[in-house]
């Protein structure tokens, strides 16, 4: 952009040339503000690539330079097309920039010239003619009729029969109505209506492009339609064919065959051969969303399908559906999801249902399906990938992909090609029902476990990642169990592959050595002695901190057990019938409520009389519990044992008068009973 603002001269923002087959550069005499402001057409078809623009911001205009010279006789049209929008605001009491004002006025002038250019092609009344009615008849009155004029020159609807002798058509069946053949023939628009030959030799590029430009739905009859440039598909278009006999064939692998630049298109029932990419999707004119592709075959393209997030987050590549799709013999990749620009968005929430990628024995340098970028549940459902042994993988989830869902996938290859690869950086991939027929690994996980799998992989078919379960109902829970016995006394290493260990020490004392807690974080093991001998079972952690920081747990009686848990640093007991009773010590006076948190309470009444109040015998924390209260000090201050709201043990408040006096009581849910009492 030059230092001075551009000026908008009184020059039509449209210029047209006829190509001579040699020249590659064609001037335009009007200024443009940005490269996107100029539209280039060849024989009326808008071009999306194959040229560059020079002279942006120059008052005198610039030139369009084609990569290759347009063929002789092709009509080249260049016109300025700016959006009717305004972004600049002049601030109240702010600086009033002449440059900003000039730029705004330049843009408005360009917009007015654009409107003037568009209106030149309209039917208008003469300047000297006034008072004429220019309103067309209502739609229901002008349907299937020609436009005519009455005695006053006003527009009216005229029956075709009054203007020409036209054949008519009436369908068979009750209720069929008579239609003019002109009306009937417009039901289906074929690319042959625009000059396509379908002989596999003629260049049908313009015919296909012009048909798409003129109509929202076009039909591809049986034939081989050779094209030499990308066919751009605009918003809301539909292209459909007669099946595999309708073929769009690219004459090289240097350009994309179909480029979808916006949304809500339907493409179905024909075959694409060759091309850099069979179908390329990227939001350029508008968001590339809600496009549907069905019953298509793409053969011998470098890449079958590419979804590109582009370089503008406002024009993403979302919610596109591919169903019953075959990509045959791609030389690089079958299907690719990527993002070519730094400021683009990942392709999201796209669905591939019943699609197949098959290299058909031909070399392939990339992957069957390659999801380089993607988020928000791109889904691969009921698909098959069968690639040559030269492939890097059947399917790869790239490091910039997350939340990918894969269900009912069949993969096949040779030469140790991996079936599924989860790259480093990929997260939240969900894979169910994988039939992995390649002789490579079923799942090559480079993500550090950032995936979940059900009925997929080998040898572990199910893998669940981090999750939270609020309410779980399990019909049947199974715990892996191992039986441990030795011919004589010895140390036995705990098997980390089983959760329950049944240990028989009938032949001699056994020591079960635990692994270091740091090597099995989160693991839970149960060790149970099952023999009736006097030989003990010891549980220890060699070279570690021990269990609850004890050197060992000893299981001495039949059916003694301990359940332990590693937090990654230490082993902790979570349950056992060999737990030592916990103890609390109090040096106090006055009233002390027993909280039932331990089995033994050691009380010092050195500072004055202490009354230990038991909870009510029917309290939930008391029922079935046995506790001991013992006086530990040498003073003459007594320790009394009473009951909150009740009479006390054996219906009385008990006293402990001397050092080492103790009482053991139990609640049956109705009363506290003395089990043992010692008074010296």
Secondary structure, DSSP 4 states (H G I P E B T S, - for coil): --SSPP---S--SEEEEE--SS--EEEE-S--SSGGGEEEEETTEEPSSSEEEE-TT-TT-EEEEESSPPPTT-EEEEEE---S-----PPTTS---HHHHHHHHHHHHHHHHHHHHHHTTS----TT--S---PPPPHHHHTTEEEEE-TTS-EEEEEGGGT----EEE-SSTT--EEEHHHHHTSS-BGGGGT---EEEEE-HHHHHHHHHH-SEEEE-SEEEEESS-EEE-TT-EEEESSTTEEEEES-SSS-SEEE-SS--EEEEEEEE-SSEEEEEE-SSS-EES-EEEEEEEES-SEEEEEE-TT-TTS-EES-EEEEEEEES-SSEEEEEE--STT----BS-EEES-EEE-TT---SSEEEEEEEEBS--EEES-EEE--TTSSEEEEEEEEEBS-EEEEEEEE-STT-EEEEE-TT-B-EEEEEEEE-SSS-SEEE-SSS-EEEES-SSS---B--S---SS---S-----EEEEE-SSSEEEEPPTT-SEEEEE-TTS-EEEEPPPGGGSTT-EEEEEE---SS--EEEE-TTS--BTTBSEEEE-STT-EEEEEE-SS-EEEEEESSPPPPEEEEE--EEEE---SSSEEEEE-TTS-EEEEEPPTTSTTTTT-EEEEEE--SSS--EEEEETTS--GGGS-EEE-STT-EEEEEE-SS-EEEEEEE--
